Amino acid sequence: MDWTLEVVVLPVSDLARSIEFYRDRVGFDLDHETENEHMHVAQLTPRGSGCSIVIGNLPAQNEMAPGSMRGLQLVVADAQAARAELLERGVEASELTVFSPEDGGTFFGFADPDGNTWAVQELKVRAAKPLIPIADRGRFGVAD
């Protein structure tokens, strides 16, 4: 039986500000924003990822302090280009750090407005072999 991680609940203090940050600055896709008498949440997914973040006021989020998540990790094929893209969109990002010359040894980081932190790892192999094939992307198997 496969067990897949598909959602990470991320504690934030301001839903609208966080949607703007993750969608417009970091470049995640906004899958949906749902508001009813029980909740107000949004789900966003990094392009090419099988795992999304959910932000808002679900009970699990209310148990965590906004900004308390540390070291969530994203993977990109080109860390220098990804960092430049974030900087261009107004996201503060750390300098590139090369822990090892092998593929997978280059990182940088950034934080959201609440202080949740992200590490970004370069895996050059993702350029030729994405984790999720392009033809299989999208909400219903439709390519992005």
Chimera marker file (.cmm) of the C-alpha trace (Angstrom):
<marker_set name="trace">
<marker id="1" x="0.000" y="0.000" z="0.000" r="1" g="1" b="0" radius="0.5"/>
<marker id="2" x="1.313" y="3.464" z="-0.923" r="1" g="1" b="0" radius="0.5"/>
<marker id="3" x="1.223" y="6.192" z="1.710" r="1" g="1" b="0" radius="0.5"/>
<marker id="4" x="1.610" y="9.644" z="0.168" r="1" g="1" b="0" radius="0.5"/>
<marker id="5" x="2.122" y="12.952" z="1.919" r="1" g="1" b="0" radius="0.5"/>
<marker id="6" x="-0.197" y="15.336" z="0.122" r="1" g="1" b="0" radius="0.5"/>
<marker id="7" x="-1.000" y="18.174" z="2.549" r="1" g="1" b="0" radius="0.5"/>
<marker id="8" x="0.981" y="20.067" z="5.166" r="1" g="1" b="0" radius="0.5"/>
<marker id="9" x="-1.025" y="22.313" z="7.486" r="1" g="1" b="0" radius="0.5"/>
<marker id="10" x="0.832" y="25.606" z="7.850" r="1" g="1" b="0" radius="0.5"/>
<marker id="11" x="0.018" y="28.039" z="10.681" r="1" g="1" b="0" radius="0.5"/>
<marker id="12" x="-0.383" y="31.656" z="9.564" r="1" g="1" b="0" radius="0.5"/>
<marker id="13" x="-1.898" y="34.753" z="11.143" r="1" g="1" b="0" radius="0.5"/>
<marker id="14" x="-3.446" y="36.417" z="8.083" r="1" g="1" b="0" radius="0.5"/>
<marker id="15" x="-4.998" y="34.271" z="5.360" r="1" g="1" b="0" radius="0.5"/>
<marker id="16" x="-5.211" y="36.961" z="2.662" r="1" g="1" b="0" radius="0.5"/>
<marker id="17" x="-1.612" y="38.073" z="3.215" r="1" g="1" b="0" radius="0.5"/>
<marker id="18" x="-0.427" y="34.458" z="3.115" r="1" g="1" b="0" radius="0.5"/>
<marker id="19" x="-2.326" y="33.687" z="-0.095" r="1" g="1" b="0" radius="0.5"/>
<marker id="20" x="-0.733" y="36.745" z="-1.697" r="1" g="1" b="0" radius="0.5"/>
<marker id="21" x="2.719" y="35.685" z="-0.518" r="1" g="1" b="0" radius="0.5"/>
<marker id="22" x="2.567" y="32.050" z="-1.595" r="1" g="1" b="0" radius="0.5"/>
<marker id="23" x="0.614" y="32.605" z="-4.829" r="1" g="1" b="0" radius="0.5"/>
<marker id="24" x="1.995" y="35.912" z="-6.112" r="1" g="1" b="0" radius="0.5"/>
<marker id="25" x="5.509" y="35.960" z="-4.702" r="1" g="1" b="0" radius="0.5"/>
<marker id="26" x="6.568" y="32.336" z="-4.312" r="1" g="1" b="0" radius="0.5"/>
<marker id="27" x="4.529" y="31.098" z="-7.288" r="1" g="1" b="0" radius="0.5"/>
<marker id="28" x="2.387" y="28.332" z="-5.762" r="1" g="1" b="0" radius="0.5"/>
<marker id="29" x="-0.906" y="27.559" z="-7.503" r="1" g="1" b="0" radius="0.5"/>
<marker id="30" x="-4.022" y="28.453" z="-5.510" r="1" g="1" b="0" radius="0.5"/>
<marker id="31" x="-6.067" y="25.249" z="-5.721" r="1" g="1" b="0" radius="0.5"/>
<marker id="32" x="-9.028" y="26.607" z="-3.772" r="1" g="1" b="0" radius="0.5"/>
<marker id="33" x="-10.145" y="28.985" z="-1.071" r="1" g="1" b="0" radius="0.5"/>
<marker id="34" x="-13.077" y="27.727" z="0.976" r="1" g="1" b="0" radius="0.5"/>
<marker id="35" x="-15.118" y="29.680" z="3.487" r="1" g="1" b="0" radius="0.5"/>
<marker id="36" x="-18.155" y="28.473" z="5.376" r="1" g="1" b="0" radius="0.5"/>
<marker id="37" x="-19.532" y="28.537" z="8.912" r="1" g="1" b="0" radius="0.5"/>
<marker id="38" x="-16.871" y="26.032" z="10.038" r="1" g="1" b="0" radius="0.5"/>
<marker id="39" x="-13.681" y="27.298" z="8.417" r="1" g="1" b="0" radius="0.5"/>
<marker id="40" x="-11.867" y="29.664" z="6.085" r="1" g="1" b="0" radius="0.5"/>
<marker id="41" x="-8.944" y="27.894" z="4.405" r="1" g="1" b="0" radius="0.5"/>
<marker id="42" x="-6.905" y="27.913" z="1.233" r="1" g="1" b="0" radius="0.5"/>
<marker id="43" x="-4.892" y="25.160" z="-0.393" r="1" g="1" b="0" radius="0.5"/>
<marker id="44" x="-1.835" y="26.050" z="-2.466" r="1" g="1" b="0" radius="0.5"/>
<marker id="45" x="0.511" y="23.726" z="-4.327" r="1" g="1" b="0" radius="0.5"/>
<marker id="46" x="4.040" y="24.317" z="-5.592" r="1" g="1" b="0" radius="0.5"/>
<marker id="47" x="4.127" y="23.703" z="-9.344" r="1" g="1" b="0" radius="0.5"/>
<marker id="48" x="5.187" y="20.114" z="-10.004" r="1" g="1" b="0" radius="0.5"/>
<marker id="49" x="4.545" y="18.975" z="-6.430" r="1" g="1" b="0" radius="0.5"/>
<marker id="50" x="2.287" y="16.231" z="-5.160" r="1" g="1" b="0" radius="0.5"/>
<marker id="51" x="2.092" y="17.930" z="-1.756" r="1" g="1" b="0" radius="0.5"/>
<marker id="52" x="0.153" y="21.103" z="-0.948" r="1" g="1" b="0" radius="0.5"/>
<marker id="53" x="-0.018" y="23.497" z="1.961" r="1" g="1" b="0" radius="0.5"/>
<marker id="54" x="-3.284" y="24.373" z="3.683" r="1" g="1" b="0" radius="0.5"/>
<marker id="55" x="-3.528" y="27.699" z="5.477" r="1" g="1" b="0" radius="0.5"/>
<marker id="56" x="-6.418" y="29.180" z="7.419" r="1" g="1" b="0" radius="0.5"/>
<marker id="57" x="-8.277" y="28.409" z="10.598" r="1" g="1" b="0" radius="0.5"/>
<marker id="58" x="-8.695" y="24.643" z="10.795" r="1" g="1" b="0" radius="0.5"/>
<marker id="59" x="-8.517" y="23.302" z="14.369" r="1" g="1" b="0" radius="0.5"/>
<marker id="60" x="-5.016" y="21.869" z="13.765" r="1" g="1" b="0" radius="0.5"/>
<marker id="61" x="-3.804" y="25.294" z="12.624" r="1" g="1" b="0" radius="0.5"/>
<marker id="62" x="-5.307" y="26.980" z="15.663" r="1" g="1" b="0" radius="0.5"/>
<marker id="63" x="-3.209" y="24.687" z="17.887" r="1" g="1" b="0" radius="0.5"/>
<marker id="64" x="0.062" y="25.922" z="16.320" r="1" g="1" b="0" radius="0.5"/>
<marker id="65" x="1.556" y="29.385" z="16.656" r="1" g="1" b="0" radius="0.5"/>
<marker id="66" x="1.763" y="31.285" z="13.356" r="1" g="1" b="0" radius="0.5"/>
<marker id="67" x="5.329" y="31.031" z="12.094" r="1" g="1" b="0" radius="0.5"/>
<marker id="68" x="6.180" y="27.934" z="14.114" r="1" g="1" b="0" radius="0.5"/>
<marker id="69" x="6.954" y="25.614" z="11.175" r="1" g="1" b="0" radius="0.5"/>
<marker id="70" x="10.672" y="25.286" z="10.466" r="1" g="1" b="0" radius="0.5"/>
<marker id="71" x="12.613" y="23.758" z="7.606" r="1" g="1" b="0" radius="0.5"/>
<marker id="72" x="9.882" y="22.765" z="5.185" r="1" g="1" b="0" radius="0.5"/>
<marker id="73" x="11.754" y="21.762" z="2.056" r="1" g="1" b="0" radius="0.5"/>
<marker id="74" x="11.210" y="22.501" z="-1.603" r="1" g="1" b="0" radius="0.5"/>
<marker id="75" x="13.280" y="21.050" z="-4.451" r="1" g="1" b="0" radius="0.5"/>
<marker id="76" x="14.177" y="22.870" z="-7.687" r="1" g="1" b="0" radius="0.5"/>
<marker id="77" x="16.309" y="21.985" z="-10.698" r="1" g="1" b="0" radius="0.5"/>
<marker id="78" x="18.253" y="25.282" z="-10.568" r="1" g="1" b="0" radius="0.5"/>
<marker id="79" x="18.699" y="26.948" z="-7.173" r="1" g="1" b="0" radius="0.5"/>
<marker id="80" x="20.338" y="30.074" z="-8.570" r="1" g="1" b="0" radius="0.5"/>
<marker id="81" x="17.452" y="30.691" z="-10.991" r="1" g="1" b="0" radius="0.5"/>
<marker id="82" x="14.843" y="29.902" z="-8.312" r="1" g="1" b="0" radius="0.5"/>
<marker id="83" x="16.479" y="32.297" z="-5.853" r="1" g="1" b="0" radius="0.5"/>
<marker id="84" x="16.666" y="35.029" z="-8.509" r="1" g="1" b="0" radius="0.5"/>
<marker id="85" x="12.959" y="34.539" z="-9.267" r="1" g="1" b="0" radius="0.5"/>
<marker id="86" x="12.027" y="34.912" z="-5.601" r="1" g="1" b="0" radius="0.5"/>
<marker id="87" x="14.195" y="38.003" z="-5.172" r="1" g="1" b="0" radius="0.5"/>
<marker id="88" x="12.600" y="39.543" z="-8.280" r="1" g="1" b="0" radius="0.5"/>
<marker id="89" x="9.171" y="38.952" z="-6.729" r="1" g="1" b="0" radius="0.5"/>
<marker id="90" x="10.193" y="40.646" z="-3.482" r="1" g="1" b="0" radius="0.5"/>
<marker id="91" x="10.932" y="37.587" z="-1.334" r="1" g="1" b="0" radius="0.5"/>
<marker id="92" x="13.991" y="37.834" z="0.892" r="1" g="1" b="0" radius="0.5"/>
<marker id="93" x="16.149" y="34.757" z="0.365" r="1" g="1" b="0" radius="0.5"/>
<marker id="94" x="19.448" y="33.668" z="1.858" r="1" g="1" b="0" radius="0.5"/>
<marker id="95" x="22.581" y="33.262" z="-0.202" r="1" g="1" b="0" radius="0.5"/>
<marker id="96" x="23.239" y="29.928" z="-1.892" r="1" g="1" b="0" radius="0.5"/>
<marker id="97" x="25.137" y="27.498" z="0.298" r="1" g="1" b="0" radius="0.5"/>
<marker id="98" x="26.978" y="24.550" z="-1.222" r="1" g="1" b="0" radius="0.5"/>
<marker id="99" x="27.319" y="21.793" z="1.368" r="1" g="1" b="0" radius="0.5"/>
<marker id="100" x="28.533" y="19.291" z="-1.231" r="1" g="1" b="0" radius="0.5"/>
<marker id="101" x="29.448" y="19.555" z="-4.929" r="1" g="1" b="0" radius="0.5"/>
<marker id="102" x="27.233" y="16.551" z="-5.723" r="1" g="1" b="0" radius="0.5"/>
<marker id="103" x="23.702" y="17.052" z="-6.990" r="1" g="1" b="0" radius="0.5"/>
<marker id="104" x="21.517" y="17.814" z="-3.983" r="1" g="1" b="0" radius="0.5"/>
<marker id="105" x="24.209" y="19.669" z="-2.050" r="1" g="1" b="0" radius="0.5"/>
<marker id="106" x="23.159" y="23.261" z="-2.838" r="1" g="1" b="0" radius="0.5"/>
<marker id="107" x="20.563" y="25.079" z="-0.720" r="1" g="1" b="0" radius="0.5"/>
<marker id="108" x="19.092" y="28.476" z="0.098" r="1" g="1" b="0" radius="0.5"/>
<marker id="109" x="16.221" y="29.505" z="2.320" r="1" g="1" b="0" radius="0.5"/>
<marker id="110" x="13.393" y="31.958" z="2.820" r="1" g="1" b="0" radius="0.5"/>
<marker id="111" x="10.604" y="32.674" z="5.310" r="1" g="1" b="0" radius="0.5"/>
<marker id="112" x="6.976" y="33.659" z="4.918" r="1" g="1" b="0" radius="0.5"/>
<marker id="113" x="5.568" y="36.828" z="6.550" r="1" g="1" b="0" radius="0.5"/>
<marker id="114" x="4.812" y="34.915" z="9.779" r="1" g="1" b="0" radius="0.5"/>
<marker id="115" x="8.285" y="33.363" z="10.000" r="1" g="1" b="0" radius="0.5"/>
<marker id="116" x="7.578" y="29.816" z="8.769" r="1" g="1" b="0" radius="0.5"/>
<marker id="117" x="10.878" y="28.807" z="7.149" r="1" g="1" b="0" radius="0.5"/>
<marker id="118" x="11.646" y="26.953" z="3.957" r="1" g="1" b="0" radius="0.5"/>
<marker id="119" x="14.811" y="25.301" z="2.664" r="1" g="1" b="0" radius="0.5"/>
<marker id="120" x="15.206" y="25.064" z="-1.097" r="1" g="1" b="0" radius="0.5"/>
<marker id="121" x="17.412" y="22.227" z="-2.363" r="1" g="1" b="0" radius="0.5"/>
<marker id="122" x="18.824" y="22.014" z="-5.867" r="1" g="1" b="0" radius="0.5"/>
<marker id="123" x="18.467" y="18.644" z="-7.573" r="1" g="1" b="0" radius="0.5"/>
<marker id="124" x="19.569" y="19.165" z="-11.168" r="1" g="1" b="0" radius="0.5"/>
<marker id="125" x="18.152" y="15.763" z="-12.076" r="1" g="1" b="0" radius="0.5"/>
<marker id="126" x="14.644" y="17.262" z="-11.691" r="1" g="1" b="0" radius="0.5"/>
<marker id="127" x="15.153" y="19.224" z="-14.921" r="1" g="1" b="0" radius="0.5"/>
<marker id="128" x="15.311" y="16.037" z="-16.998" r="1" g="1" b="0" radius="0.5"/>
<marker id="129" x="13.285" y="13.798" z="-14.692" r="1" g="1" b="0" radius="0.5"/>
<marker id="130" x="10.579" y="15.680" z="-12.779" r="1" g="1" b="0" radius="0.5"/>
<marker id="131" x="9.110" y="13.953" z="-9.761" r="1" g="1" b="0" radius="0.5"/>
<marker id="132" x="5.639" y="14.208" z="-11.333" r="1" g="1" b="0" radius="0.5"/>
<marker id="133" x="5.737" y="13.930" z="-15.144" r="1" g="1" b="0" radius="0.5"/>
<marker id="134" x="4.377" y="17.043" z="-16.843" r="1" g="1" b="0" radius="0.5"/>
<marker id="135" x="1.595" y="15.029" z="-18.511" r="1" g="1" b="0" radius="0.5"/>
<marker id="136" x="0.358" y="13.919" z="-15.082" r="1" g="1" b="0" radius="0.5"/>
<marker id="137" x="0.171" y="17.358" z="-13.484" r="1" g="1" b="0" radius="0.5"/>
<marker id="138" x="-2.905" y="19.372" z="-12.699" r="1" g="1" b="0" radius="0.5"/>
<marker id="139" x="-5.907" y="18.715" z="-10.525" r="1" g="1" b="0" radius="0.5"/>
<marker id="140" x="-7.449" y="16.115" z="-12.806" r="1" g="1" b="0" radius="0.5"/>
<marker id="141" x="-4.475" y="14.822" z="-14.746" r="1" g="1" b="0" radius="0.5"/>
<marker id="142" x="-4.430" y="17.792" z="-17.121" r="1" g="1" b="0" radius="0.5"/>
<marker id="143" x="-0.962" y="19.219" z="-17.808" r="1" g="1" b="0" radius="0.5"/>
<marker id="144" x="-0.124" y="22.655" z="-16.385" r="1" g="1" b="0" radius="0.5"/>
<link id1="1" id2="2" r="1" g="1" b="0" radius="0.2"/>
<link id1="2" id2="3" r="1" g="1" b="0" radius="0.2"/>
<link id1="3" id2="4" r="1" g="1" b="0" radius="0.2"/>
<link id1="4" id2="5" r="1" g="1" b="0" radius="0.2"/>
<link id1="5" id2="6" r="1" g="1" b="0" radius="0.2"/>
<link id1="6" id2="7" r="1" g="1" b="0" radius="0.2"/>
<link id1="7" id2="8" r="1" g="1" b="0" radius="0.2"/>
<link id1="8" id2="9" r="1" g="1" b="0" radius="0.2"/>
<link id1="9" id2="10" r="1" g="1" b="0" radius="0.2"/>
<link id1="10" id2="11" r="1" g="1" b="0" radius="0.2"/>
<link id1="11" id2="12" r="1" g="1" b="0" radius="0.2"/>
<link id1="12" id2="13" r="1" g="1" b="0" radius="0.2"/>
<link id1="13" id2="14" r="1" g="1" b="0" radius="0.2"/>
<link id1="14" id2="15" r="1" g="1" b="0" radius="0.2"/>
<link id1="15" id2="16" r="1" g="1" b="0" radius="0.2"/>
<link id1="16" id2="17" r="1" g="1" b="0" radius="0.2"/>
<link id1="17" id2="18" r="1" g="1" b="0" radius="0.2"/>
<link id1="18" id2="19" r="1" g="1" b="0" radius="0.2"/>
<link id1="19" id2="20" r="1" g="1" b="0" radius="0.2"/>
<link id1="20" id2="21" r="1" g="1" b="0" radius="0.2"/>
<link id1="21" id2="22" r="1" g="1" b="0" radius="0.2"/>
<link id1="22" id2="23" r="1" g="1" b="0" radius="0.2"/>
<link id1="23" id2="24" r="1" g="1" b="0" radius="0.2"/>
<link id1="24" id2="25" r="1" g="1" b="0" radius="0.2"/>
<link id1="25" id2="26" r="1" g="1" b="0" radius="0.2"/>
<link id1="26" id2="27" r="1" g="1" b="0" radius="0.2"/>
<link id1="27" id2="28" r="1" g="1" b="0" radius="0.2"/>
<link id1="28" id2="29" r="1" g="1" b="0" radius="0.2"/>
<link id1="29" id2="30" r="1" g="1" b="0" radius="0.2"/>
<link id1="30" id2="31" r="1" g="1" b="0" radius="0.2"/>
<link id1="31" id2="32" r="1" g="1" b="0" radius="0.2"/>
<link id1="32" id2="33" r="1" g="1" b="0" radius="0.2"/>
<link id1="33" id2="34" r="1" g="1" b="0" radius="0.2"/>
<link id1="34" id2="35" r="1" g="1" b="0" radius="0.2"/>
<link id1="35" id2="36" r="1" g="1" b="0" radius="0.2"/>
<link id1="36" id2="37" r="1" g="1" b="0" radius="0.2"/>
<link id1="37" id2="38" r="1" g="1" b="0" radius="0.2"/>
<link id1="38" id2="39" r="1" g="1" b="0" radius="0.2"/>
<link id1="39" id2="40" r="1" g="1" b="0" radius="0.2"/>
<link id1="40" id2="41" r="1" g="1" b="0" radius="0.2"/>
<link id1="41" id2="42" r="1" g="1" b="0" radius="0.2"/>
<link id1="42" id2="43" r="1" g="1" b="0" radius="0.2"/>
<link id1="43" id2="44" r="1" g="1" b="0" radius="0.2"/>
<link id1="44" id2="45" r="1" g="1" b="0" radius="0.2"/>
<link id1="45" id2="46" r="1" g="1" b="0" radius="0.2"/>
<link id1="46" id2="47" r="1" g="1" b="0" radius="0.2"/>
<link id1="47" id2="48" r="1" g="1" b="0" radius="0.2"/>
<link id1="48" id2="49" r="1" g="1" b="0" radius="0.2"/>
<link id1="49" id2="50" r="1" g="1" b="0" radius="0.2"/>
<link id1="50" id2="51" r="1" g="1" b="0" radius="0.2"/>
<link id1="51" id2="52" r="1" g="1" b="0" radius="0.2"/>
<link id1="52" id2="53" r="1" g="1" b="0" radius="0.2"/>
<link id1="53" id2="54" r="1" g="1" b="0" radius="0.2"/>
<link id1="54" id2="55" r="1" g="1" b="0" radius="0.2"/>
<link id1="55" id2="56" r="1" g="1" b="0" radius="0.2"/>
<link id1="56" id2="57" r="1" g="1" b="0" radius="0.2"/>
<link id1="57" id2="58" r="1" g="1" b="0" radius="0.2"/>
<link id1="58" id2="59" r="1" g="1" b="0" radius="0.2"/>
<link id1="59" id2="60" r="1" g="1" b="0" radius="0.2"/>
<link id1="60" id2="61" r="1" g="1" b="0" radius="0.2"/>
<link id1="61" id2="62" r="1" g="1" b="0" radius="0.2"/>
<link id1="62" id2="63" r="1" g="1" b="0" radius="0.2"/>
<link id1="63" id2="64" r="1" g="1" b="0" radius="0.2"/>
<link id1="64" id2="65" r="1" g="1" b="0" radius="0.2"/>
<link id1="65" id2="66" r="1" g="1" b="0" radius="0.2"/>
<link id1="66" id2="67" r="1" g="1" b="0" radius="0.2"/>
<link id1="67" id2="68" r="1" g="1" b="0" radius="0.2"/>
<link id1="68" id2="69" r="1" g="1" b="0" radius="0.2"/>
<link id1="69" id2="70" r="1" g="1" b="0" radius="0.2"/>
<link id1="70" id2="71" r="1" g="1" b="0" radius="0.2"/>
<link id1="71" id2="72" r="1" g="1" b="0" radius="0.2"/>
<link id1="72" id2="73" r="1" g="1" b="0" radius="0.2"/>
<link id1="73" id2="74" r="1" g="1" b="0" radius="0.2"/>
<link id1="74" id2="75" r="1" g="1" b="0" radius="0.2"/>
<link id1="75" id2="76" r="1" g="1" b="0" radius="0.2"/>
<link id1="76" id2="77" r="1" g="1" b="0" radius="0.2"/>
<link id1="77" id2="78" r="1" g="1" b="0" radius="0.2"/>
<link id1="78" id2="79" r="1" g="1" b="0" radius="0.2"/>
<link id1="79" id2="80" r="1" g="1" b="0" radius="0.2"/>
<link id1="80" id2="81" r="1" g="1" b="0" radius="0.2"/>
<link id1="81" id2="82" r="1" g="1" b="0" radius="0.2"/>
<link id1="82" id2="83" r="1" g="1" b="0" radius="0.2"/>
<link id1="83" id2="84" r="1" g="1" b="0" radius="0.2"/>
<link id1="84" id2="85" r="1" g="1" b="0" radius="0.2"/>
<link id1="85" id2="86" r="1" g="1" b="0" radius="0.2"/>
<link id1="86" id2="87" r="1" g="1" b="0" radius="0.2"/>
<link id1="87" id2="88" r="1" g="1" b="0" radius="0.2"/>
<link id1="88" id2="89" r="1" g="1" b="0" radius="0.2"/>
<link id1="89" id2="90" r="1" g="1" b="0" radius="0.2"/>
<link id1="90" id2="91" r="1" g="1" b="0" radius="0.2"/>
<link id1="91" id2="92" r="1" g="1" b="0" radius="0.2"/>
<link id1="92" id2="93" r="1" g="1" b="0" radius="0.2"/>
<link id1="93" id2="94" r="1" g="1" b="0" radius="0.2"/>
<link id1="94" id2="95" r="1" g="1" b="0" radius="0.2"/>
<link id1="95" id2="96" r="1" g="1" b="0" radius="0.2"/>
<link id1="96" id2="97" r="1" g="1" b="0" radius="0.2"/>
<link id1="97" id2="98" r="1" g="1" b="0" radius="0.2"/>
<link id1="98" id2="99" r="1" g="1" b="0" radius="0.2"/>
<link id1="99" id2="100" r="1" g="1" b="0" radius="0.2"/>
<link id1="100" id2="101" r="1" g="1" b="0" radius="0.2"/>
<link id1="101" id2="102" r="1" g="1" b="0" radius="0.2"/>
<link id1="102" id2="103" r="1" g="1" b="0" radius="0.2"/>
<link id1="103" id2="104" r="1" g="1" b="0" radius="0.2"/>
<link id1="104" id2="105" r="1" g="1" b="0" radius="0.2"/>
<link id1="105" id2="106" r="1" g="1" b="0" radius="0.2"/>
<link id1="106" id2="107" r="1" g="1" b="0" radius="0.2"/>
<link id1="107" id2="108" r="1" g="1" b="0" radius="0.2"/>
<link id1="108" id2="109" r="1" g="1" b="0" radius="0.2"/>
<link id1="109" id2="110" r="1" g="1" b="0" radius="0.2"/>
<link id1="110" id2="111" r="1" g="1" b="0" radius="0.2"/>
<link id1="111" id2="112" r="1" g="1" b="0" radius="0.2"/>
<link id1="112" id2="113" r="1" g="1" b="0" radius="0.2"/>
<link id1="113" id2="114" r="1" g="1" b="0" radius="0.2"/>
<link id1="114" id2="115" r="1" g="1" b="0" radius="0.2"/>
<link id1="115" id2="116" r="1" g="1" b="0" radius="0.2"/>
<link id1="116" id2="117" r="1" g="1" b="0" radius="0.2"/>
<link id1="117" id2="118" r="1" g="1" b="0" radius="0.2"/>
<link id1="118" id2="119" r="1" g="1" b="0" radius="0.2"/>
<link id1="119" id2="120" r="1" g="1" b="0" radius="0.2"/>
<link id1="120" id2="121" r="1" g="1" b="0" radius="0.2"/>
<link id1="121" id2="122" r="1" g="1" b="0" radius="0.2"/>
<link id1="122" id2="123" r="1" g="1" b="0" radius="0.2"/>
<link id1="123" id2="124" r="1" g="1" b="0" radius="0.2"/>
<link id1="124" id2="125" r="1" g="1" b="0" radius="0.2"/>
<link id1="125" id2="126" r="1" g="1" b="0" radius="0.2"/>
<link id1="126" id2="127" r="1" g="1" b="0" radius="0.2"/>
<link id1="127" id2="128" r="1" g="1" b="0" radius="0.2"/>
<link id1="128" id2="129" r="1" g="1" b="0" radius="0.2"/>
<link id1="129" id2="130" r="1" g="1" b="0" radius="0.2"/>
<link id1="130" id2="131" r="1" g="1" b="0" radius="0.2"/>
<link id1="131" id2="132" r="1" g="1" b="0" radius="0.2"/>
<link id1="132" id2="133" r="1" g="1" b="0" radius="0.2"/>
<link id1="133" id2="134" r="1" g="1" b="0" radius="0.2"/>
<link id1="134" id2="135" r="1" g="1" b="0" radius="0.2"/>
<link id1="135" id2="136" r="1" g="1" b="0" radius="0.2"/>
<link id1="136" id2="137" r="1" g="1" b="0" radius="0.2"/>
<link id1="137" id2="138" r="1" g="1" b="0" radius="0.2"/>
<link id1="138" id2="139" r="1" g="1" b="0" radius="0.2"/>
<link id1="139" id2="140" r="1" g="1" b="0" radius="0.2"/>
<link id1="140" id2="141" r="1" g="1" b="0" radius="0.2"/>
<link id1="141" id2="142" r="1" g="1" b="0" radius="0.2"/>
<link id1="142" id2="143" r="1" g="1" b="0" radius="0.2"/>
<link id1="143" id2="144" r="1" g="1" b="0" radius="0.2"/>
</marker_set>
